[in-house]
Amino acid sequence: MTVKENLRVVNEKIEAACRRSGRRPEEITVLAVTKYVRPETAQEAVDSGILNLAENRREGLLAKQEAIRDDRVIWHLIGPLQSRKVKDVVGRIDYFHALDRLKIAREINKRMTEGKLKCFVELNLSGEESKHGLREDELDPFIDELRALEHIQVVGLMTMAPYTEDTALIRKVFRNLRLCRDRIRDRHLDDAPCTELSMGMSHDFPIAVEEGATFIRIGTALVGNELKGS
Ligand SMILES: *Cc1c(COP(=O)(O)O)cnc(C)c1O
């Protein structure tokens, strides 16, 4: 399957999920997660009209940016950052989806000279120890700490659902993220509008759309995973 064909299937599923939940497809931004594919395949995504590209590591991000020189592309970093790597990506990304440590936020703030970096605060709502992200009860204090950092804007919340066939459990995690988002959004903080929800991957994005996702992060189902394991 070509990326174009995959995109058609993904869009059909988004439209169906929107019909089921009374939403409009325009509310949802599809990110192509290119971490497991070659730059040529990422370019194919761009040529198919997907202008939001996501990588989970600095190295992958820099490699794709080297290969794809297109001003229209909006770059997303969706994986955790180490403190010493912050300086390499600040100024190169439009969105950071995995903010969960004050130390990293402070480093971003220090390295940014102007403007604001659009960040998602990552939550771990499934309690799996292997996952990054804050616990729910850590969210409000974290948001309060971030308010002192002028170059950080909390545009929304992000989570990863557990990898399971248990769709009720997946739905519960996404629904809970939406409730957390609503709570922060309703505080009407200037530096944390928190209107967005980054949730849903290849195996669970229709549920995420039904539960209110505004950014979905799709790798395998869209661009494949030709480099996985290599
Ligand atoms: C890899 C990755 C994705 C995409 O995964 P697929 O299952 O291939 O769609 C989404 N979000 C994050 C944070 C990832 O690391």
The ligand as a Gaussian input file, in Angstrom:
#p B3LYP/6-31G(d) Opt

LIG

0 1
 C        5.615000       5.529000      17.622000
 C        4.651000       6.425000      18.265000
 C        3.370000       6.624000      17.710000
 C        2.860000       5.913000      16.463000
 O        2.783000       4.533000      16.636000
 P        2.021000       3.584000      15.588000
 O        1.468000       2.489000      16.429000
 O        3.050000       3.111000      14.619000
 O        0.953000       4.382000      14.946000
 C        2.529000       7.524000      18.357000
 N        2.905000       8.180000      19.462000
 C        4.117000       8.018000      20.022000
 C        4.460000       8.775000      21.260000
 C        5.032000       7.132000      19.440000
 O        6.241000       6.983000      20.005000

